[in-house]
Amino acid sequence: MFKSKLFILISTGFLFFSCEENNKDPQFCECLSISKSLNEKNKTLIESPEKREVILEELKKLVSEKRRICKPYEQMTGEEMIAREKACD
């Protein structure tokens, strides 16, 4: 009896997570996009130090926007992030 209940519970959990993986989360996808933009802007800062002031202002705006958009995902596990990232592609 216990094993059958455990099996049903585990099966339901897998079903729930497999369905969730296929759902695209637009805010998470936007979080990924802005994170990539931030990485590119940091790379530009390293490669073009003569444009430092302009790039730093852009970086400040991007960091602020990233904090706002990505806040709901700060405590997410790596596995869950990977699953959501796949849905964004």
A tleap script that builds the chain and sets N, CA, C and O, in Angstrom:
source leaprc.protein.ff14SB
mol = sequence {
  NMET PHE LYS SER LYS LEU PHE ILE LEU ILE
  SER THR GLY PHE LEU PHE PHE SER CYS GLU
  GLU ASN ASN LYS ASP PRO GLN PHE CYS GLU
  CYS LEU SER ILE SER LYS SER LEU ASN GLU
  LYS ASN LYS THR LEU ILE GLU SER PRO GLU
  LYS ARG GLU VAL ILE LEU GLU GLU LEU LYS
  LYS LEU VAL SER GLU LYS ARG ARG ILE CYS
  LYS PRO TYR GLU GLN MET THR GLY GLU GLU
  MET ILE ALA ARG GLU LYS ALA CYS CASP
}
set mol.1.N position { 0.820 -1.194 0.000 }
set mol.1.CA position { 0.000 0.000 0.000 }
set mol.1.C position { 0.869 1.265 0.000 }
set mol.1.O position { 0.626 2.193 -0.771 }
set mol.2.N position { 1.876 1.290 0.868 }
set mol.2.CA position { 2.769 2.441 0.961 }
set mol.2.C position { 3.526 2.660 -0.351 }
set mol.2.O position { 3.683 3.793 -0.804 }
set mol.3.N position { 3.992 1.567 -0.952 }
set mol.3.CA position { 4.757 1.666 -2.193 }
set mol.3.C position { 3.904 2.228 -3.316 }
set mol.3.O position { 4.396 3.023 -4.117 }
set mol.4.N position { 2.641 1.839 -3.399 }
set mol.4.CA position { 1.778 2.349 -4.468 }
set mol.4.C position { 1.495 3.837 -4.288 }
set mol.4.O position { 1.435 4.579 -5.269 }
set mol.5.N position { 1.321 4.280 -3.038 }
set mol.5.CA position { 1.120 5.708 -2.785 }
set mol.5.C position { 2.384 6.500 -3.121 }
set mol.5.O position { 2.318 7.591 -3.687 }
set mol.6.N position { 3.513 5.939 -2.765 }
set mol.6.CA position { 4.780 6.582 -3.061 }
set mol.6.C position { 4.987 6.678 -4.573 }
set mol.6.O position { 5.439 7.705 -5.078 }
set mol.7.N position { 4.659 5.617 -5.282 }
set mol.7.CA position { 4.782 5.604 -6.731 }
set mol.7.C position { 3.895 6.677 -7.362 }
set mol.7.O position { 4.326 7.393 -8.266 }
set mol.8.N position { 2.667 6.784 -6.887 }
set mol.8.CA position { 1.733 7.787 -7.416 }
set mol.8.C position { 2.256 9.190 -7.133 }
set mol.8.O position { 2.190 10.064 -7.997 }
set mol.9.N position { 2.768 9.405 -5.945 }
set mol.9.CA position { 3.305 10.714 -5.577 }
set mol.9.C position { 4.495 11.087 -6.454 }
set mol.9.O position { 4.576 12.210 -6.951 }
set mol.10.N position { 5.403 10.160 -6.641 }
set mol.10.CA position { 6.585 10.421 -7.464 }
set mol.10.C position { 6.181 10.637 -8.921 }
set mol.10.O position { 6.699 11.542 -9.575 }
set mol.11.N position { 5.276 9.832 -9.430 }
set mol.11.CA position { 4.818 9.973 -10.817 }
set mol.11.C position { 4.163 11.326 -11.038 }
set mol.11.O position { 4.398 11.980 -12.054 }
set mol.12.N position { 3.346 11.740 -10.090 }
set mol.12.CA position { 2.684 13.043 -10.191 }
set mol.12.C position { 3.716 14.165 -10.188 }
set mol.12.O position { 3.597 15.129 -10.944 }
set mol.13.N position { 4.724 14.037 -9.338 }
set mol.13.CA position { 5.785 15.040 -9.293 }
set mol.13.C position { 6.536 15.144 -10.611 }
set mol.13.O position { 6.787 16.243 -11.104 }
set mol.14.N position { 6.895 13.995 -11.182 }
set mol.14.CA position { 7.579 14.014 -12.477 }
set mol.14.C position { 6.699 14.612 -13.559 }
set mol.14.O position { 7.182 15.365 -14.405 }
set mol.15.N position { 5.429 14.290 -13.541 }
set mol.15.CA position { 4.500 14.835 -14.526 }
set mol.15.C position { 4.413 16.344 -14.399 }
set mol.15.O position { 4.433 17.065 -15.397 }
set mol.16.N position { 4.317 16.817 -13.163 }
set mol.16.CA position { 4.240 18.255 -12.923 }
set mol.16.C position { 5.486 18.961 -13.443 }
set mol.16.O position { 5.385 19.968 -14.145 }
set mol.17.N position { 6.651 18.440 -13.105 }
set mol.17.CA position { 7.897 19.086 -13.529 }
set mol.17.C position { 8.120 18.970 -15.028 }
set mol.17.O position { 8.666 19.895 -15.630 }
set mol.18.N position { 7.723 17.882 -15.646 }
set mol.18.CA position { 7.911 17.747 -17.088 }
set mol.18.C position { 6.998 18.700 -17.840 }
set mol.18.O position { 7.382 19.221 -18.887 }
set mol.19.N position { 5.807 18.936 -17.332 }
set mol.19.CA position { 4.902 19.895 -17.969 }
set mol.19.C position { 5.423 21.315 -17.784 }
set mol.19.O position { 5.336 22.140 -18.694 }
set mol.20.N position { 5.955 21.591 -16.622 }
set mol.20.CA position { 6.453 22.922 -16.340 }
set mol.20.C position { 7.652 23.264 -17.217 }
set mol.20.O position { 7.814 24.420 -17.608 }
set mol.21.N position { 8.486 22.296 -17.531 }
set mol.21.CA position { 9.675 22.544 -18.339 }
set mol.21.C position { 9.308 23.038 -19.737 }
set mol.21.O position { 10.048 23.822 -20.332 }
set mol.22.N position { 8.178 22.586 -20.260 }
set mol.22.CA position { 7.790 22.943 -21.614 }
set mol.22.C position { 7.140 24.313 -21.694 }
set mol.22.O position { 6.956 24.844 -22.790 }
set mol.23.N position { 6.789 24.892 -20.560 }
set mol.23.CA position { 6.146 26.192 -20.553 }
set mol.23.C position { 7.200 27.287 -20.579 }
set mol.23.O position { 8.114 27.319 -19.755 }
set mol.24.N position { 7.052 28.170 -21.532 }
set mol.24.CA position { 7.988 29.284 -21.658 }
set mol.24.C position { 7.593 30.375 -20.673 }
set mol.24.O position { 6.435 30.793 -20.632 }
set mol.25.N position { 8.542 30.827 -19.891 }
set mol.25.CA position { 8.333 31.895 -18.921 }
set mol.25.C position { 8.938 33.169 -19.523 }
set mol.25.O position { 10.157 33.337 -19.498 }
set mol.26.N position { 8.106 34.067 -20.063 }
set mol.26.CA position { 8.629 35.262 -20.746 }
set mol.26.C position { 9.528 36.124 -19.868 }
set mol.26.O position { 10.521 36.671 -20.347 }
set mol.27.N position { 9.188 36.250 -18.586 }
set mol.27.CA position { 10.024 37.074 -17.715 }
set mol.27.C position { 11.387 36.427 -17.506 }
set mol.27.O position { 12.402 37.123 -17.468 }
set mol.28.N position { 11.420 35.102 -17.369 }
set mol.28.CA position { 12.697 34.418 -17.221 }
set mol.28.C position { 13.530 34.571 -18.491 }
set mol.28.O position { 14.742 34.776 -18.421 }
set mol.29.N position { 12.884 34.472 -19.643 }
set mol.29.CA position { 13.597 34.640 -20.914 }
set mol.29.C position { 14.153 36.057 -21.032 }
set mol.29.O position { 15.248 36.259 -21.555 }
set mol.30.N position { 13.395 37.029 -20.546 }
set mol.30.CA position { 13.878 38.412 -20.553 }
set mol.30.C position { 15.060 38.565 -19.596 }
set mol.30.O position { 16.006 39.301 -19.877 }
set mol.31.N position { 14.996 37.867 -18.473 }
set mol.31.CA position { 16.099 37.872 -17.511 }
set mol.31.C position { 17.373 37.323 -18.163 }
set mol.31.O position { 18.455 37.886 -17.999 }
set mol.32.N position { 17.233 36.232 -18.894 }
set mol.32.CA position { 18.383 35.663 -19.602 }
set mol.32.C position { 18.941 36.642 -20.627 }
set mol.32.O position { 20.153 36.826 -20.739 }
set mol.33.N position { 18.044 37.257 -21.361 }
set mol.33.CA position { 18.459 38.201 -22.404 }
set mol.33.C position { 19.226 39.383 -21.820 }
set mol.33.O position { 20.269 39.775 -22.344 }
set mol.34.N position { 18.712 39.938 -20.749 }
set mol.34.CA position { 19.389 41.087 -20.148 }
set mol.34.C position { 20.701 40.671 -19.506 }
set mol.34.O position { 21.649 41.456 -19.472 }
set mol.35.N position { 20.769 39.458 -19.000 }
set mol.35.CA position { 22.033 38.955 -18.437 }
set mol.35.C position { 23.089 38.828 -19.534 }
set mol.35.O position { 24.257 39.153 -19.320 }
set mol.36.N position { 22.675 38.359 -20.698 }
set mol.36.CA position { 23.606 38.262 -21.830 }
set mol.36.C position { 24.055 39.646 -22.278 }
set mol.36.O position { 25.227 39.849 -22.597 }
set mol.37.N position { 23.126 40.596 -22.303 }
set mol.37.CA position { 23.484 41.972 -22.669 }
set mol.37.C position { 24.482 42.558 -21.682 }
set mol.37.O position { 25.420 43.254 -22.068 }
set mol.38.N position { 24.271 42.274 -20.428 }
set mol.38.CA position { 25.180 42.751 -19.383 }
set mol.38.C position { 26.573 42.155 -19.560 }
set mol.38.O position { 27.573 42.857 -19.411 }
set mol.39.N position { 26.638 40.879 -19.874 }
set mol.39.CA position { 27.932 40.229 -20.116 }
set mol.39.C position { 28.642 40.847 -21.323 }
set mol.39.O position { 29.850 41.082 -21.290 }
set mol.40.N position { 27.882 41.104 -22.380 }
set mol.40.CA position { 28.475 41.721 -23.572 }
set mol.40.C position { 28.992 43.132 -23.270 }
set mol.40.O position { 30.058 43.528 -23.740 }
set mol.41.N position { 28.225 43.872 -22.487 }
set mol.41.CA position { 28.631 45.241 -22.146 }
set mol.41.C position { 29.890 45.211 -21.278 }
set mol.41.O position { 30.761 46.065 -21.441 }
set mol.42.N position { 30.002 44.254 -20.368 }
set mol.42.CA position { 31.228 44.105 -19.567 }
set mol.42.C position { 32.422 43.776 -20.456 }
set mol.42.O position { 33.524 44.286 -20.255 }
set mol.43.N position { 32.185 42.926 -21.432 }
set mol.43.CA position { 33.246 42.576 -22.380 }
set mol.43.C position { 33.693 43.817 -23.162 }
set mol.43.O position { 34.885 44.026 -23.387 }
set mol.44.N position { 32.728 44.626 -23.567 }
set mol.44.CA position { 33.045 45.860 -24.294 }
set mol.44.C position { 33.859 46.810 -23.420 }
set mol.44.O position { 34.779 47.474 -23.898 }
set mol.45.N position { 33.515 46.868 -22.155 }
set mol.45.CA position { 34.249 47.734 -21.230 }
set mol.45.C position { 35.719 47.325 -21.154 }
set mol.45.O position { 36.606 48.178 -21.123 }
set mol.46.N position { 35.966 46.032 -21.126 }
set mol.46.CA position { 37.339 45.527 -21.058 }
set mol.46.C position { 38.084 45.808 -22.370 }
set mol.46.O position { 39.263 46.164 -22.361 }
set mol.47.N position { 37.387 45.643 -23.485 }
set mol.47.CA position { 38.029 45.801 -24.793 }
set mol.47.C position { 38.165 47.255 -25.234 }
set mol.47.O position { 39.014 47.574 -26.066 }
set mol.48.N position { 37.330 48.141 -24.679 }
set mol.48.CA position { 37.349 49.547 -25.102 }
set mol.48.C position { 37.413 50.477 -23.894 }
set mol.48.O position { 36.435 51.156 -23.582 }
set mol.49.N position { 38.547 50.513 -23.219 }
set mol.49.CA position { 38.640 51.348 -22.022 }
set mol.49.C position { 38.469 52.847 -22.304 }
set mol.49.O position { 38.151 53.610 -21.392 }
set mol.50.N position { 38.672 53.266 -23.532 }
set mol.50.CA position { 38.515 54.684 -23.861 }
set mol.50.C position { 37.048 55.134 -23.787 }
set mol.50.O position { 36.774 56.329 -23.675 }
set mol.51.N position { 36.120 54.199 -23.847 }
set mol.51.CA position { 34.688 54.514 -23.760 }
set mol.51.C position { 34.134 54.212 -22.366 }
set mol.51.O position { 32.930 54.021 -22.196 }
set mol.52.N position { 34.999 54.171 -21.399 }
set mol.52.CA position { 34.665 53.735 -20.049 }
set mol.52.C position { 33.458 54.450 -19.439 }
set mol.52.O position { 32.558 53.786 -18.923 }
set mol.53.N position { 33.415 55.757 -19.482 }
set mol.53.CA position { 32.333 56.513 -18.833 }
set mol.53.C position { 30.967 56.197 -19.438 }
set mol.53.O position { 29.989 56.006 -18.715 }
set mol.54.N position { 30.910 56.144 -20.745 }
set mol.54.CA position { 29.650 55.852 -21.428 }
set mol.54.C position { 29.189 54.428 -21.110 }
set mol.54.O position { 28.018 54.188 -20.818 }
set mol.55.N position { 30.115 53.513 -21.172 }
set mol.55.CA position { 29.778 52.105 -20.923 }
set mol.55.C position { 29.359 51.901 -19.468 }
set mol.55.O position { 28.439 51.129 -19.199 }
set mol.56.N position { 30.011 52.570 -18.537 }
set mol.56.CA position { 29.640 52.437 -17.128 }
set mol.56.C position { 28.210 52.909 -16.870 }
set mol.56.O position { 27.490 52.298 -16.081 }
set mol.57.N position { 27.798 53.981 -17.525 }
set mol.57.CA position { 26.415 54.452 -17.382 }
set mol.57.C position { 25.430 53.412 -17.919 }
set mol.57.O position { 24.396 53.145 -17.307 }
set mol.58.N position { 25.762 52.840 -19.055 }
set mol.58.CA position { 24.903 51.800 -19.637 }
set mol.58.C position { 24.861 50.570 -18.730 }
set mol.58.O position { 23.813 49.945 -18.568 }
set mol.59.N position { 26.003 50.232 -18.146 }
set mol.59.CA position { 26.063 49.094 -17.228 }
set mol.59.C position { 25.189 49.320 -15.995 }
set mol.59.O position { 24.506 48.403 -15.539 }
set mol.60.N position { 25.209 50.526 -15.462 }
set mol.60.CA position { 24.384 50.830 -14.288 }
set mol.60.C position { 22.905 50.617 -14.596 }
set mol.60.O position { 22.169 50.057 -13.784 }
set mol.61.N position { 22.479 51.066 -15.773 }
set mol.61.CA position { 21.075 50.891 -16.174 }
set mol.61.C position { 20.737 49.408 -16.342 }
set mol.61.O position { 19.682 48.946 -15.907 }
set mol.62.N position { 21.642 48.677 -16.974 }
set mol.62.CA position { 21.407 47.246 -17.185 }
set mol.62.C position { 21.356 46.476 -15.863 }
set mol.62.O position { 20.517 45.591 -15.692 }
set mol.63.N position { 22.245 46.808 -14.938 }
set mol.63.CA position { 22.264 46.130 -13.639 }
set mol.63.C position { 20.959 46.395 -12.893 }
set mol.63.O position { 20.382 45.484 -12.300 }
set mol.64.N position { 20.503 47.627 -12.923 }
set mol.64.CA position { 19.250 47.978 -12.263 }
set mol.64.C position { 18.076 47.218 -12.872 }
set mol.64.O position { 17.227 46.690 -12.153 }
set mol.65.N position { 18.037 47.168 -14.186 }
set mol.65.CA position { 16.969 46.454 -14.882 }
set mol.65.C position { 17.044 44.953 -14.605 }
set mol.65.O position { 16.019 44.301 -14.409 }
set mol.66.N position { 18.256 44.411 -14.590 }
set mol.66.CA position { 18.427 42.983 -14.316 }
set mol.66.C position { 17.943 42.636 -12.909 }
set mol.66.O position { 17.264 41.627 -12.718 }
set mol.67.N position { 18.283 43.451 -11.941 }
set mol.67.CA position { 17.840 43.196 -10.562 }
set mol.67.C position { 16.318 43.150 -10.478 }
set mol.67.O position { 15.749 42.302 -9.791 }
set mol.68.N position { 15.668 44.067 -11.181 }
set mol.68.CA position { 14.209 44.136 -11.152 }
set mol.68.C position { 13.584 42.924 -11.832 }
set mol.68.O position { 12.673 42.301 -11.288 }
set mol.69.N position { 14.072 42.596 -13.011 }
set mol.69.CA position { 13.477 41.518 -13.805 }
set mol.69.C position { 13.820 40.141 -13.246 }
set mol.69.O position { 12.977 39.244 -13.257 }
set mol.70.N position { 15.032 39.965 -12.764 }
set mol.70.CA position { 15.495 38.637 -12.339 }
set mol.70.C position { 15.230 38.328 -10.862 }
set mol.70.O position { 15.513 37.219 -10.409 }
set mol.71.N position { 14.702 39.273 -10.118 }
set mol.71.CA position { 14.482 39.077 -8.682 }
set mol.71.C position { 13.701 37.799 -8.353 }
set mol.71.O position { 14.089 37.092 -7.422 }
set mol.72.N position { 12.627 37.471 -9.067 }
set mol.72.CA position { 11.878 36.257 -8.716 }
set mol.72.C position { 12.667 34.953 -8.889 }
set mol.72.O position { 12.249 33.902 -8.401 }
set mol.73.N position { 13.790 35.024 -9.573 }
set mol.73.CA position { 14.544 33.813 -9.894 }
set mol.73.C position { 15.827 33.665 -9.077 }
set mol.73.O position { 16.604 32.741 -9.319 }
set mol.74.N position { 16.060 34.550 -8.124 }
set mol.74.CA position { 17.312 34.546 -7.358 }
set mol.74.C position { 17.526 33.261 -6.563 }
set mol.74.O position { 18.667 32.823 -6.415 }
set mol.75.N position { 16.478 32.653 -6.057 }
set mol.75.CA position { 16.604 31.463 -5.215 }
set mol.75.C position { 16.356 30.170 -6.000 }
set mol.75.O position { 16.262 29.096 -5.406 }
set mol.76.N position { 16.253 30.264 -7.301 }
set mol.76.CA position { 15.968 29.092 -8.137 }
set mol.76.C position { 17.187 28.170 -8.209 }
set mol.76.O position { 18.327 28.633 -8.247 }
set mol.77.N position { 16.934 26.877 -8.228 }
set mol.77.CA position { 18.032 25.915 -8.328 }
set mol.77.C position { 18.604 25.920 -9.744 }
set mol.77.O position { 17.955 26.368 -10.689 }
set mol.78.N position { 19.803 25.425 -9.870 }
set mol.78.CA position { 20.456 25.351 -11.180 }
set mol.78.C position { 19.681 24.481 -12.154 }
set mol.78.O position { 19.551 24.821 -13.329 }
set mol.79.N position { 19.165 23.354 -11.666 }
set mol.79.CA position { 18.410 22.447 -12.529 }
set mol.79.C position { 17.163 23.125 -13.087 }
set mol.79.O position { 16.842 22.987 -14.267 }
set mol.80.N position { 16.465 23.859 -12.221 }
set mol.80.CA position { 15.254 24.539 -12.670 }
set mol.80.C position { 15.595 25.637 -13.679 }
set mol.80.O position { 14.865 25.836 -14.650 }
set mol.81.N position { 16.696 26.343 -13.452 }
set mol.81.CA position { 17.115 27.385 -14.392 }
set mol.81.C position { 17.437 26.791 -15.763 }
set mol.81.O position { 17.055 27.345 -16.794 }
set mol.82.N position { 18.131 25.676 -15.763 }
set mol.82.CA position { 18.480 25.022 -17.025 }
set mol.82.C position { 17.225 24.615 -17.777 }
set mol.82.O position { 17.138 24.790 -18.993 }
set mol.83.N position { 16.253 24.072 -17.054 }
set mol.83.CA position { 15.001 23.646 -17.689 }
set mol.83.C position { 14.265 24.851 -18.281 }
set mol.83.O position { 13.755 24.777 -19.399 }
set mol.84.N position { 14.208 25.942 -17.548 }
set mol.84.CA position { 13.530 27.140 -18.062 }
set mol.84.C position { 14.295 27.771 -19.220 }
set mol.84.O position { 13.702 28.317 -20.150 }
set mol.85.N position { 15.608 27.686 -19.149 }
set mol.85.CA position { 16.430 28.235 -20.242 }
set mol.85.C position { 16.166 27.492 -21.537 }
set mol.85.O position { 16.096 28.105 -22.603 }
set mol.86.N position { 16.017 26.177 -21.456 }
set mol.86.CA position { 15.729 25.377 -22.650 }
set mol.86.C position { 14.410 25.798 -23.285 }
set mol.86.O position { 14.280 25.806 -24.509 }
set mol.87.N position { 13.432 26.148 -22.453 }
set mol.87.CA position { 12.131 26.575 -22.969 }
set mol.87.C position { 12.227 27.915 -23.677 }
set mol.87.O position { 11.386 28.230 -24.519 }
set mol.88.N position { 13.238 28.709 -23.348 }
set mol.88.CA position { 13.400 30.027 -23.975 }
set mol.88.C position { 13.982 29.941 -25.382 }
set mol.88.O position { 13.785 30.847 -26.192 }
set mol.89.N position { 14.689 28.867 -25.673 }
set mol.89.CA position { 15.338 28.731 -26.984 }
set mol.89.C position { 14.348 28.487 -28.090 }
set mol.89.O position { 14.739 28.351 -29.249 }
savepdb mol mol.pdb
quit
